[in-house]
Amino acid sequence: MKQMNQTGVTVWFTGLSCAGKTTVSEAVAAELRSLGYTVECLDGSAVRQDIGKKLGFSKADRDENIRRIGFLAHLLTRNGIIVLVSVISPYNAAREEVRKRIGNFIEVYVNAPLELCEKRDNKGLYKLARSGEIKEFSGIDLPYEPPLNPEVECKTNLEKITESKDKVISKMEKLGYLQRFSD
């Protein structure tokens, strides 16, 4: 029987709304689970509903949401879990703070043009933001700061999901987070 020697790491997927963060992270999770790894997925929207209910979308509230998600990711990572976080996290400073706290951290920039993100938006959030019904929307009336030096960049307008998934897993292997040992 194979036994996994797993090191905890947080893989942080950042990008505009509808860029493909959750889609790519779910593909990575499925692959890793099939190999026997313990993986936890933290999706920004789902986490916000549970531990960020009273937070709005101001810069301060967004930073607080990222701090909370980062805290959860840190707890799981230090206990040997592979944590896949999918969250817009629009500000470089907040992402860098989380990186420093966690340590074992891989930043994945899920890069898609704004126009494509708007086309993919089945909830109509961009349309609501452009009409002014939603305020403080990243990429419309609030900035999104692309990562300065992400470990991985997935261009979801040019790559298939499997290509993006493979890029992330390859980087995890190169950095030593995916190691298999046998009895």
C-alpha positions in Angstrom: 0.0 0.0 0.0 1.3 3.5 -0.9 1.6 6.0 1.8 1.6 9.7 1.0 4.1 12.0 2.6 2.2 15.2 2.3 3.5 18.7 3.0 0.9 21.4 3.5 0.8 24.2 1.0 -1.6 26.9 0.0 -2.2 27.4 -3.7 -3.8 30.9 -4.1 -5.8 31.4 -7.3 -6.4 35.1 -8.0 -8.0 36.9 -10.9 -11.0 38.8 -11.9 -14.5 37.5 -11.3 -15.3 34.8 -14.0 -11.6 34.4 -15.0 -11.7 30.7 -14.2 -10.2 30.5 -10.7 -12.7 28.0 -9.3 -12.8 25.9 -12.5 -9.0 25.5 -12.5 -8.7 24.9 -8.8 -11.4 22.2 -8.9 -9.5 20.5 -11.7 -6.3 20.6 -9.7 -8.2 19.3 -6.6 -9.7 16.3 -8.6 -6.3 15.4 -9.9 -4.6 15.6 -6.5 -7.3 13.6 -4.8 -7.1 10.9 -7.5 -3.4 10.6 -6.5 -4.3 10.2 -2.8 -3.6 13.7 -1.5 -5.7 15.4 1.1 -7.0 18.6 -0.4 -9.3 21.4 0.9 -10.9 24.0 -1.4 -11.7 27.4 -0.1 -13.8 29.4 -2.6 -14.1 33.1 -1.9 -17.8 33.3 -2.5 -18.6 30.3 -0.3 -16.3 31.4 2.6 -17.7 35.0 2.4 -21.2 33.5 3.0 -20.1 31.7 6.1 -17.4 33.8 7.9 -17.8 37.1 6.1 -21.5 37.7 6.1 -21.3 41.2 7.5 -18.5 42.3 5.2 -19.1 44.6 2.3 -16.9 45.2 -0.7 -15.0 48.2 0.4 -11.2 47.9 0.3 -11.1 47.5 4.1 -13.8 44.8 4.0 -12.1 43.0 1.1 -8.8 43.0 2.9 -10.5 41.7 6.1 -12.1 38.9 4.0 -8.7 38.0 2.6 -7.2 38.0 6.1 -9.9 35.6 7.3 -9.4 33.3 4.3 -5.7 33.5 4.8 -6.0 32.5 8.5 -8.1 29.4 7.5 -5.6 28.5 4.8 -2.7 28.9 7.3 -4.3 26.6 9.8 -4.9 23.9 7.2 -1.5 24.3 5.6 0.4 24.0 8.9 -1.5 20.7 9.5 -0.3 19.2 6.2 -3.3 19.9 4.0 -3.0 21.1 0.4 -5.3 24.2 0.4 -6.6 25.5 -2.9 -8.0 29.1 -2.4 -10.0 30.7 -5.2 -10.7 34.3 -4.5 -10.5 37.6 -6.4 -8.2 39.1 -3.8 -7.7 42.3 -5.8 -4.8 43.9 -3.9 -1.2 42.9 -4.0 -0.5 44.0 -0.4 -3.2 41.8 1.0 -1.9 38.8 -1.0 1.6 39.4 0.1 0.5 39.6 3.8 -1.2 36.2 3.4 1.9 34.8 1.7 4.2 35.9 4.5 1.8 34.4 7.1 1.4 31.0 5.5 5.0 30.5 4.2 4.3 27.5 1.9 2.4 29.5 -0.7 2.0 29.3 -4.5 0.3 32.2 -6.2 -1.6 31.4 -9.4 -2.7 34.3 -11.5 -5.8 33.2 -13.5 -5.6 35.7 -16.2 -8.5 36.4 -18.6 -9.4 39.6 -20.4 -12.1 41.6 -18.8 -14.3 41.3 -21.9 -14.1 37.5 -21.7 -14.9 37.5 -18.0 -18.0 39.6 -18.7 -19.1 37.1 -21.4 -18.7 34.2 -19.0 -20.7 35.9 -16.2 -23.8 33.8 -15.9 -24.9 35.7 -12.7 -25.0 39.1 -14.5 -22.7 40.7 -11.9 -20.7 42.7 -14.5 -23.8 44.1 -16.1 -25.1 45.1 -12.6 -21.7 46.8 -11.8 -21.6 48.6 -15.1 -25.2 49.9 -14.5 -24.2 51.1 -11.0 -26.5 48.6 -9.2 -23.4 46.9 -7.7 -20.8 49.3 -6.3 -17.1 48.6 -5.7 -16.8 45.7 -8.2 -13.2 44.7 -9.0 -12.2 45.5 -12.6 -15.1 47.9 -13.0 -15.1 50.7 -10.4 -12.4 49.2 -8.1 -9.0 48.2 -9.4 -7.7 44.7 -9.7 -3.9 44.6 -9.2 -2.4 41.6 -11.2 0.3 39.7 -9.3 3.8 41.1 -9.8 5.5 37.7 -9.7 3.1 34.8 -9.6 4.6 31.3 -9.5 2.1 30.3 -12.2 0.1 32.2 -14.8 -2.9 30.5 -16.4 -4.3 32.3 -19.4 -7.8 30.8 -19.5 -8.6 32.6 -22.8 -5.8 30.7 -24.5 -5.4 27.4 -22.6 -7.7 24.5 -22.0 -8.5 23.8 -18.4 -6.3 20.7 -18.5 -3.4 22.8 -19.6 -3.9 25.2 -16.7 -4.3 22.4 -14.3 -1.1 20.7 -15.5 0.8 24.0 -15.1 -0.2 24.3 -11.5 0.5 20.6 -10.6 3.9 20.8 -12.4 4.9 23.8 -10.3 3.8 22.1 -7.1 6.0 19.1 -8.1 9.0 21.4 -9.0 8.7 23.1 -5.6 8.6 19.8 -3.8 5.0 19.8 -2.5 4.0 16.6 -4.4 6.0 13.6 -3.3 4.9 10.0 -3.2 6.6 7.4 -1.1 5.8 3.7 -0.8 5.9 1.4 2.1 
